Amino acid sequence: MTADQEITEVVDFNPPRGIKRGTVAPFVEMAALPENQRDIAYVSEREFSGGGARFQNGDTLFSRITPCLENGKTAKVNVLPTGSIAHGSTEFIVMAAKAPGYDEDYIYYLARHPEFRAFAEARMEGTSGRQRVSWQALSDFSFSFPPPDQRKIIGSVLSKLDDRIGLNRRINQTLEAMAQAIFKSWFVDFDPVKAKIAAIEQGQDPLRAAMRAISGKPDAELDQMPREHHDQLAATAALFPDAMEESELGDIPGGWRGRSLDQVASYLNGLALQKFPPESEDECLPVIKIAQLRAGHVSGADRASRRIKPEYIVRDGDVLFSWSGSLEVDVWTGGAGALNQHLFKVTSEDVPKWFYYFATKYYLPQFREIAADKATTMGHIQRRHLSDAKIAVPKPDVMSAASENIAPIFNKIISLRLQSGKLAELRDTFLPKLLSGELSVIDTKEQVI
């Protein structure tokens, strides 16, 4: 390592990026910045009015306002069309590499370095709740920067971990869409049943129609399927009835039951955990609140006693539903924690986990509308809304067939998320040690690759 150098020797803060006023250009809002990931979640388009941050691929966006700074909202820009300039929140500080070929990745990880973040937090100014740090204050930061070639390798090593995390996230998005599509087709739209009914009305083979509805394949492709797969598909299709019957949910498949969400699953509300302070630093659990559910981790969380009832302890794989404030339904993979109030832990002895997860998630848009209509500052739903939300529960043989299709996908999603958590932990362990020279770049590169 060399002697300390000012950060401005390697970083340009808020460099000029030209966008003509009135031009519609890519736009990144604060909500699109991740807290524990590298990549921007989404990009929209908005007319440029002349204000806000301007940036291009390769730049790092650093949130300068509380609580976004403390929560770690930082991203490397890598999602824009080639050659385009984007604009974004006025609360972004843009950090650009003076030597892009060496430092684009390194600067992003420097922005995530605990020492740099502590430096930024210590220099925030303003009224409580609206404090900010200026880029001028950040420009006073000094660090023992390694030579350019080493900086490039360090950035590349850490990026490989984030690349894997990003790949897992994209795979999971595809897997969840697949599982959700099956759930909706079978248990909301009743496609196999309706296909049988239509086939009977038209004098066609109802079993064949249900097979097409389940697989999405035309007859020609069904005929080309391996015999084992064809027979398995036919056996599944045979499980669906060929008639509908009335229920309080409306028309549902014959022999199925219309049940409310709180009949198929238990929605356990969390505790007011300030009433359960930790006995010591060793005898405690991180408190899982709405913020932790959204972030997917417990970094910076409050602490509570371990001596709470076992049912209020959250573990990896548990389904959580925030029913107040920001309504979310997710599978928790952030380690053991204590369930705070305003969160439901959802469990069931009657239906599989994937069923009550997708059933609750199906009603999430409706629940959000209910919460948005509340006159209070913190919208929420009530238990009666769970009772009003109905879902069709099939016979055990159909549920079992659905589990054969959906459970492996659902379990893979959980597995990849747990893997990503370990990769993030590894990245965050390596990051300060690599940047400080405490760890050898070569040894770490071998571990990552």
C-alpha positions as a printed NumPy array, in Angstrom:
array([[  0.   ,   0.   ,   0.   ],
       [  1.096,   3.559,  -0.63 ],
       [  0.778,   6.458,   1.753],
       [ -2.666,   7.976,   2.203],
       [ -3.968,   9.802,  -0.847],
       [ -6.973,  12.057,  -1.211],
       [ -9.95 ,  10.344,  -2.819],
       [-10.065,  13.037,  -5.504],
       [ -6.911,  11.537,  -6.994],
       [ -8.975,   8.576,  -8.209],
       [-12.603,   9.837,  -8.066],
       [-14.45 ,  12.612,  -9.871],
       [-17.482,  13.748,  -7.859],
       [-20.559,  14.731,  -9.85 ],
       [-18.729,  15.052, -13.186],
       [-20.544,  16.905, -15.955],
       [-22.864,  14.642, -17.953],
       [-24.823,  16.377, -20.665],
       [-28.581,  15.953, -21.107],
       [-30.589,  18.519, -23.018],
       [-33.401,  20.043, -20.974],
       [-36.767,  18.625, -22.058],
       [-35.243,  15.377, -23.3  ],
       [-36.863,  12.134, -22.156],
       [-34.015,  10.059, -20.736],
       [-33.482,   7.055, -18.428],
       [-34.302,   7.973, -14.818],
       [-33.313,   6.276, -11.555],
       [-35.204,   7.073,  -8.368],
       [-33.998,   6.469,  -4.834],
       [-36.273,   3.44 ,  -4.409],
       [-34.41 ,   1.672,  -7.243],
       [-31.133,   1.649,  -5.325],
       [-30.436,  -1.576,  -3.405],
       [-29.231,  -1.713,   0.178],
       [-27.088,  -4.818,   0.042],
       [-26.641,  -5.414,  -3.669],
       [-24.679,  -3.792,  -6.452],
       [-27.196,  -3.487,  -9.271],
       [-29.984,  -0.965,  -9.771],
       [-33.366,  -2.664,  -9.414],
       [-35.13 ,  -0.863, -12.269],
       [-34.889,   2.147, -14.584],
       [-37.788,   4.283, -15.804],
       [-37.917,   7.227, -18.2  ],
       [-38.603,  10.835, -17.36 ],
       [-38.244,  14.236, -18.968],
       [-35.081,  16.01 , -17.831],
       [-35.964,  19.336, -16.215],
       [-32.413,  20.477, -15.533],
       [-31.892,  19.232, -11.97 ],
       [-30.753,  16.115, -10.2  ],
       [-27.831,  13.766, -10.659],
       [-26.576,  12.786, -14.107],
       [-24.587,   9.628, -14.71 ],
       [-23.566,   6.897, -17.13 ],
       [-22.599,   3.246, -17.044],
       [-19.598,   2.697, -14.801],
       [-20.485,   5.467, -12.344],
       [-21.309,   4.778,  -8.692],
       [-24.421,   6.295,  -7.106],
       [-24.042,   7.105,  -3.409],
       [-27.107,   8.104,  -1.379],
       [-26.324,  11.186,   0.662],
       [-29.493,  11.602,   2.76 ],
       [-30.648,   9.903,   5.956],
       [-31.736,   7.109,   6.349],
       [-30.693,   5.962,   2.854],
       [-27.021,   6.599,   3.545],
       [-27.083,   4.687,   6.837],
       [-29.024,   1.856,   5.177],
       [-26.317,   1.478,   2.558],
       [-28.167,   2.493,  -0.608],
       [-25.342,   2.434,  -3.142],
       [-25.201,   1.099,  -6.687],
       [-22.921,   0.741,  -9.648],
       [-24.617,   1.906, -12.848],
       [-24.51 ,  -0.91 , -15.409],
       [-28.028,  -1.138, -16.834],
       [-28.224,   1.804, -19.256],
       [-28.245,   1.535, -23.048],
       [-24.742,   1.901, -24.458],
       [-23.663,   5.523, -24.652],
       [-26.707,   6.944, -22.87 ],
       [-26.775,   9.436, -20.009],
       [-29.354,   9.031, -17.253],
       [-30.623,  11.353, -14.562],
       [-31.877,  10.685, -11.076],
       [-32.577,  11.853,  -7.575],
       [-31.036,  15.061,  -6.282],
       [-29.991,  12.957,  -3.273],
       [-27.416,  10.985,  -5.285],
       [-23.729,  11.788,  -5.25 ],
       [-22.113,  10.504,  -8.441],
       [-18.655,   8.997,  -8.065],
       [-16.865,   8.435, -11.366],
       [-13.483,   6.834, -11.959],
       [-10.733,   9.088, -13.264],
       [ -9.204,   5.912, -14.725],
       [-12.264,   3.86 , -15.744],
       [-10.211,   0.963, -17.054],
       [ -8.815,   0.352, -13.595],
       [-11.176,   1.827, -11.056],
       [-14.873,   1.508, -11.976],
       [-15.424,  -1.545,  -9.783],
       [-12.895,  -0.486,  -7.154],
       [-14.653,   2.845,  -6.569],
       [-18.003,   1.147,  -6.077],
       [-16.525,  -1.103,  -3.394],
       [-14.704,   1.828,  -1.838],
       [-18.126,   3.497,  -1.515],
       [-19.263,   0.417,   0.404],
       [-16.179,   0.344,   2.655],
       [-17.214,   0.717,   6.337],
       [-14.49 ,   3.323,   6.856],
       [-15.768,   5.476,   4.002],
       [-19.381,   5.144,   5.125],
       [-18.477,   6.061,   8.7  ],
       [-16.609,   9.097,   7.358],
       [-19.711,  10.144,   5.394],
       [-22.126,   9.622,   8.293],
       [-19.941,  11.68 ,  10.617],
       [-20.166,  14.631,   8.226],
       [-23.913,  14.723,   7.708],
       [-25.538,  18.076,   8.382],
       [-29.058,  19.437,   8.618],
       [-32.16 ,  19.051,  10.727],
       [-33.037,  15.743,  12.331],
       [-34.504,  13.302,   9.815],
       [-33.265,  15.278,   6.801],
       [-29.53 ,  15.205,   7.273],
       [-27.253,  15.041,   4.251],
       [-23.599,  14.787,   3.441],
       [-22.124,  16.942,   0.679],
       [-19.775,  15.754,  -2.014],
       [-17.327,  18.416,  -0.856],
       [-17.188,  16.72 ,   2.546],
       [-16.573,  13.347,   0.907],
       [-13.755,  14.812,  -1.143],
       [-11.738,  15.201,   2.068],
       [-11.555,  11.43 ,   2.538],
       [ -8.072,   9.91 ,   2.354],
       [ -7.095,   6.291,   1.913],
       [ -4.05 ,   4.127,   1.238],
       [ -4.861,   3.272,  -2.355],
       [ -2.975,   0.33 ,  -3.889],
       [ -1.441,   0.664,  -7.363],
       [ -3.882,   0.776, -10.302],
       [ -3.277,  -2.829, -11.403],
       [ -4.111,  -4.102,  -7.91 ],
       [ -7.197,  -1.897,  -7.719],
       [ -8.44 ,  -3.436, -10.948],
       [ -7.949,  -6.981,  -9.613],
       [ -9.611,  -6.141,  -6.275],
       [-12.634,  -4.722,  -8.048],
       [-12.813,  -7.731, -10.354],
       [-12.629, -10.259,  -7.493],
       [-15.418,  -8.591,  -5.53 ],
       [-17.493,  -8.132,  -8.689],
       [-17.475, -11.87 ,  -9.335],
       [-19.334, -12.378,  -6.061],
       [-21.899,  -9.724,  -6.983],
       [-22.202, -11.254, -10.46 ],
       [-23.212, -14.557,  -8.867],
       [-25.672, -12.816,  -6.572],
       [-27.182, -11.004,  -9.55 ],
       [-27.451, -14.239, -11.539],
       [-29.209, -15.953,  -8.623],
       [-31.637, -13.05 ,  -8.374],
       [-32.498, -13.243, -12.084],
       [-32.945, -17.018, -11.908],
       [-35.238, -16.591,  -8.919],
       [-37.334, -14.01 , -10.731],
       [-37.877, -16.545, -13.51 ],
       [-38.576, -19.391, -11.083],
       [-41.066, -17.36 ,  -9.072],
       [-42.884, -16.283, -12.232],
       [-43.119, -19.944, -13.273],
       [-44.475, -21.104,  -9.911],
       [-46.87 , -18.186,  -9.67 ],
       [-48.179, -18.904, -13.17 ],
       [-48.924, -22.54 , -12.25 ],
       [-50.633, -21.47 ,  -9.024],
       [-52.825, -18.929, -10.795],
       [-53.705, -21.304, -13.637],
       [-54.68 , -24.172, -11.352],
       [-56.136, -22.457,  -8.284],
       [-57.425, -19.073,  -9.469],
       [-58.304, -19.386, -13.153],
       [-59.05 , -23.16 , -12.984],
       [-57.696, -23.602, -16.509],
       [-57.549, -27.435, -16.53 ],
       [-61.148, -27.691, -15.281],
       [-62.472, -25.094, -17.718],
       [-60.59 , -26.799, -20.54 ],
       [-62.356, -30.083, -19.725],
       [-65.761, -28.377, -19.58 ],
       [-65.197, -26.67 , -22.942],
       [-64.008, -29.916, -24.537],
       [-67.087, -31.807, -23.364],
       [-69.346, -29.079, -24.748],
       [-67.546, -29.33 , -28.106],
       [-67.548, -33.125, -28.2  ],
       [-63.775, -33.372, -27.727],
       [-61.547, -35.374, -25.393],
       [-61.607, -33.602, -21.974],
       [-58.465, -35.342, -20.729],
       [-56.508, -34.199, -23.758],
       [-57.81 , -30.632, -23.282],
       [-56.691, -30.594, -19.656],
       [-53.268, -31.885, -20.697],
       [-52.934, -28.994, -23.134],
       [-54.015, -26.504, -20.46 ],
       [-51.536, -27.834, -17.887],
       [-48.534, -28.155, -20.198],
       [-49.17 , -25.293, -22.604],
       [-48.339, -27.68 , -25.447],
       [-50.411, -28.34 , -28.583],
       [-51.434, -31.877, -29.532],
       [-48.451, -32.338, -31.859],
       [-46.002, -31.68 , -29.028],
       [-47.959, -33.837, -26.607],
       [-47.601, -36.749, -29.045],
       [-43.837, -36.242, -29.147],
       [-43.386, -36.265, -25.379],
       [-41.479, -39.2  , -23.826],
       [-43.986, -41.832, -22.755],
       [-43.14 , -41.466, -19.067],
       [-43.752, -37.701, -19.12 ],
       [-46.873, -38.08 , -21.231],
       [-48.377, -40.602, -18.841],
       [-47.488, -38.484, -15.808],
       [-49.149, -35.45 , -17.411],
       [-52.239, -37.516, -18.238],
       [-52.425, -38.77 , -14.643],
       [-52.275, -35.191, -13.355],
       [-54.911, -34.011, -15.827],
       [-57.22 , -36.846, -14.768],
       [-57.26 , -35.495, -11.196],
       [-59.116, -32.324, -12.183],
       [-62.929, -32.439, -12.204],
       [-64.939, -31.678, -15.329],
       [-67.585, -29.472, -13.652],
       [-67.855, -26.37 , -11.53 ],
       [-70.057, -25.816,  -8.479],
       [-71.237, -22.759,  -6.594],
       [-69.494, -21.583,  -3.427],
       [-69.115, -18.394,  -1.416],
       [-66.046, -17.745,  -3.558],
       [-68.13 , -18.102,  -6.721],
       [-67.938, -21.029,  -9.114],
       [-65.091, -23.374,  -8.178],
       [-64.126, -26.887,  -9.347],
       [-66.456, -29.615,  -8.159],
       [-65.408, -31.17 ,  -4.86 ],
       [-63.075, -28.291,  -3.967],
       [-63.66 , -25.95 ,  -1.007],
       [-63.751, -22.168,  -0.886],
       [-61.719, -21.157,   2.161],
       [-60.501, -17.85 ,   3.575],
       [-56.805, -17.175,   3.996],
       [-57.087, -17.328,   7.779],
       [-58.778, -20.735,   7.489],
       [-55.982, -22.317,   5.455],
       [-53.148, -20.716,   7.439],
       [-52.314, -19.109,  10.772],
       [-51.259, -15.453,  10.69 ],
       [-49.295, -14.824,  13.906],
       [-48.779, -11.14 ,  14.7  ],
       [-45.417, -10.203,  16.168],
       [-44.602,  -8.773,  19.582],
       [-43.934,  -5.261,  20.805],
       [-40.315,  -6.259,  21.257],
       [-39.27 ,  -3.13 ,  23.126],
       [-40.919,  -4.907,  26.065],
       [-38.417,  -7.782,  25.703],
       [-34.969,  -6.206,  25.947],
       [-31.937,  -8.473,  25.528],
       [-30.316,  -9.94 ,  28.624],
       [-26.855,  -9.381,  27.142],
       [-25.063,  -9.008,  23.827],
       [-24.708, -12.788,  23.7  ],
       [-28.278, -13.578,  24.753],
       [-30.242, -11.755,  22.085],
       [-31.911, -11.961,  18.686],
       [-32.048,  -9.351,  15.924],
       [-35.492,  -7.764,  15.664],
       [-37.154,  -8.351,  12.291],
       [-39.248,  -5.322,  11.41 ],
       [-40.683,  -4.167,   8.097],
       [-37.331,  -2.58 ,   7.173],
       [-35.511,  -5.88 ,   7.698],
       [-38.134,  -7.778,   5.702],
       [-37.706,  -5.419,   2.764],
       [-33.908,  -5.476,   2.977],
       [-33.711,  -9.243,   3.501],
       [-31.096,  -8.99 ,   6.244],
       [-30.736,  -7.871,   9.868],
       [-27.734,  -5.578,   9.553],
       [-28.215,  -2.692,  11.987],
       [-31.369,  -4.224,  13.505],
       [-32.452,  -3.702,  17.108],
       [-31.95 ,  -6.528,  19.58 ],
       [-34.452,  -8.423,  21.729],
       [-34.388, -11.213,  24.285],
       [-34.006, -14.817,  23.174],
       [-36.443, -15.781,  25.918],
       [-39.543, -15.144,  23.865],
       [-41.98 , -17.906,  22.985],
       [-40.593, -20.165,  20.232],
       [-43.408, -19.311,  17.825],
       [-42.18 , -15.692,  17.723],
       [-38.72 , -16.709,  16.565],
       [-38.285, -16.401,  12.795],
       [-36.049, -18.821,  10.94 ],
       [-34.89 , -19.201,   7.365],
       [-37.724, -20.376,   5.132],
       [-40.517, -18.781,   7.181],
       [-43.168, -16.821,   5.286],
       [-43.567, -13.263,   6.579],
       [-46.295, -10.766,   5.73 ],
       [-46.053,  -7.104,   6.719],
       [-49.651,  -5.987,   7.133],
       [-48.95 ,  -2.355,   8.023],
       [-47.004,   0.436,   6.364],
       [-45.227,  -1.159,   3.419],
       [-47.206,  -4.339,   2.693],
       [-44.937,  -7.169,   1.575],
       [-45.075, -10.961,   1.468],
       [-41.762, -12.787,   1.36 ],
       [-39.848, -15.872,   2.415],
       [-37.319, -14.922,   5.061],
       [-33.7  , -16.005,   4.454],
       [-31.832, -13.572,   6.688],
       [-31.164, -15.88 ,   9.651],
       [-32.832, -16.304,  13.018],
       [-34.616, -13.281,  14.463],
       [-37.488, -12.077,  16.637],
       [-40.863, -11.311,  15.04 ],
       [-41.844,  -7.692,  15.605],
       [-45.372,  -6.319,  15.645],
       [-46.862,  -5.306,  12.269],
       [-45.512,  -8.566,  10.818],
       [-47.36 , -11.85 ,  10.489],
       [-45.501, -15.151,  10.517],
       [-47.62 , -17.388,   8.315],
       [-47.797, -21.133,   8.953],
       [-50.203, -23.982,   8.269],
       [-50.802, -27.589,   9.233],
       [-53.336, -28.051,   6.429],
       [-51.694, -26.854,   3.2  ],
       [-48.101, -26.694,   1.897],
       [-45.977, -23.591,   2.416],
       [-45.933, -22.729,  -1.279],
       [-49.754, -22.727,  -1.301],
       [-50.275, -20.201,   1.487],
       [-47.343, -18.121,   0.233],
       [-48.783, -17.718,  -3.282],
       [-52.337, -17.425,  -1.962],
       [-51.347, -14.527,   0.304],
       [-49.262, -12.963,  -2.437],
       [-52.173, -13.216,  -4.869],
       [-54.197, -10.929,  -2.599],
       [-51.313,  -8.531,  -1.918],
       [-52.373,  -5.929,  -4.552],
       [-55.878,  -5.896,  -3.056],
       [-54.494,  -5.589,   0.467],
       [-52.304,  -2.674,  -0.64 ],
       [-55.335,  -0.895,  -2.064],
       [-57.166,  -1.361,   1.242],
       [-54.184,   0.003,   3.163],
       [-53.835,   2.959,   0.794],
       [-57.449,   3.97 ,   1.48 ],
       [-56.827,   4.272,   5.22 ],
       [-56.984,   7.826,   6.54 ],
       [-54.078,   7.207,   8.907],
       [-50.464,   7.98 ,   8.089],
       [-49.608,   4.278,   8.238],
       [-52.05 ,   2.266,   6.126],
       [-52.794,  -1.29 ,   7.154],
       [-55.21 ,  -4.162,   6.808],
       [-57.208,  -5.893,   9.534],
       [-57.791,  -9.556,  10.256],
       [-61.259,  -9.363,   8.738],
       [-59.599,  -8.702,   5.397],
       [-57.87 , -12.081,   5.69 ],
       [-61.285, -13.618,   6.351],
       [-62.739, -11.876,   3.303],
       [-59.958, -13.142,   1.029],
       [-61.08 , -16.52 ,  -0.35 ],
       [-59.094, -19.171,  -2.144],
       [-60.151, -22.487,  -3.686],
       [-58.567, -25.431,  -1.86 ],
       [-58.39 , -28.591,  -3.992],
       [-58.742, -32.202,  -3.007],
       [-55.611, -33.82 ,  -1.539],
       [-54.677, -35.636,  -4.758],
       [-54.621, -32.377,  -6.748],
       [-52.673, -30.635,  -3.968],
       [-50.155, -33.466,  -4.015],
       [-49.785, -33.241,  -7.813],
       [-49.339, -29.472,  -7.542],
       [-46.642, -29.956,  -4.901],
       [-44.738, -32.198,  -7.275],
       [-44.677, -29.309,  -9.755],
       [-44.364, -26.245,  -7.516],
       [-42.501, -27.369,  -4.383],
       [-39.167, -28.074,  -6.182],
       [-39.297, -24.615,  -7.778],
       [-40.198, -22.986,  -4.464],
       [-37.428, -24.828,  -2.614],
       [-34.894, -23.864,  -5.29 ],
       [-35.821, -20.2  ,  -4.825],
       [-35.139, -20.477,  -1.098],
       [-31.875, -22.354,  -1.713],
       [-30.575, -19.719,  -4.155],
       [-31.492, -16.916,  -1.787],
       [-29.619, -18.597,   1.057],
       [-26.651, -19.063,  -1.27 ],
       [-26.77 , -15.386,  -2.204],
       [-26.802, -14.466,   1.479],
       [-23.61 , -16.454,   2.032],
       [-22.01 , -14.849,  -1.026],
       [-22.919, -11.393,   0.269],
       [-21.468, -12.251,   3.664],
       [-18.273, -13.43 ,   1.993],
       [-18.101, -10.251,  -0.106],
       [-18.626,  -8.014,   2.911],
       [-15.941,  -9.908,   4.842],
       [-13.409,  -9.674,   2.023],
       [-14.152,  -6.064,   1.059],
       [-12.45 ,  -4.063,   3.838],
       [ -9.596,  -6.559,   4.124],
       [ -8.867,  -6.481,   0.404],
       [ -9.085,  -2.72 ,   0.119],
       [ -6.801,  -2.26 ,   3.143],
       [ -4.249,  -4.829,   1.96 ],
       [ -4.89 ,  -7.134,   4.922],
       [ -5.802,  -9.959,   2.515],
       [ -3.755, -11.056,  -0.466],
       [ -5.507, -10.393,  -3.749],
       [ -4.141, -13.613,  -5.248],
       [ -5.268, -15.833,  -2.348],
       [ -8.72 , -14.255,  -2.289],
       [ -9.073, -14.565,  -6.06 ],
       [ -8.465, -18.309,  -5.797],
       [-11.194, -18.637,  -3.129],
       [-13.744, -16.697,  -5.185],
       [-13.049, -18.342,  -8.532]])
